Amino acid sequence: MSNSVKIVGGESPAPAPAKIAAPAGAVYSNVSRLFATPNEVVLDFALNLNAFGPMVEEDAQIVSRVVTSYDGAKRLWVHLTQTLQAYEKKYGPIELDIAKRMKPDEQA
């Protein structure tokens, strides 16, 4: 299986597909933060062990930071929107409120 990206351009002949090297590694994130400068969008992905209440005395730690242009951010937004819509169409809405996802006997 090839890790290639199809590049779509204007009227000029399409260049050869860009090859993407295998990722160095994957990280897990359960929270994110977004901020922007006049030229870039910055996405921080973090692991917060206390995301659902106090469990450990540890602050959230940034595990990855992505800095991209505004057009790169918009392409990411389009792809995320399409992916989430396809998921929800197949499996149903994603509930963001953890209390609504819990079974009645699990709620305290």
Salt bridges, closest charged atoms under 4 A:
ASP44 OD2 - ARG33 NH2 2.50
ASP44 OD1 - ARG65 NE 2.48
ASP71 OD2 - ARG75 NH1 3.24
